[in-house]
Amino acid sequence: MKILLSLIFTFVLSVAGYGQTTDCTYKFDPPAQYVTAKAEVYLVTVTSQVGCVTFAKSDDSFLRITNDLTVPIDGKEIRTVLVTIEANTGAARVGTLTFGAQTYKIYQASADKSRKRVRILP
């Protein structure tokens, strides 16, 4: 029983991010998304070292994570996330996904039909 509790405790700490190493790096493909105002589905791939927390979390209500899969390959974790973006009926907006300690930006154009894309520079 003591071993089982220890394993559960270790799993919970790892899932919460306490087991994450401090030298985690993340590579996004593509580096950011620039999308039109219509509802669409996009694929985001993030690569990190094994053991780094890369749980995908949407920070904005118009972005929904619809599929999230991690595959360990050659000492790295490759996470593929399918993101559903709701149609934009207003001004251009920026949404954020969080992977571990890193953020990923999605720039969505306004509903104005005269503009198809928007680039908001940092």
Secondary structure as UniProt FT lines:
FT   HELIX           2..16
FT   TURN            17..19
FT   TURN            22..23
FT   STRAND          27..29
FT   STRAND          33..35
FT   STRAND          40..49
FT   TURN            50..51
FT   STRAND          56..58
FT   TURN            61..62
FT   STRAND          63..73
FT   TURN            74..75
FT   STRAND          76..85
FT   STRAND          93..99
FT   TURN            100..101
FT   STRAND          102..108
FT   TURN            113..114
//
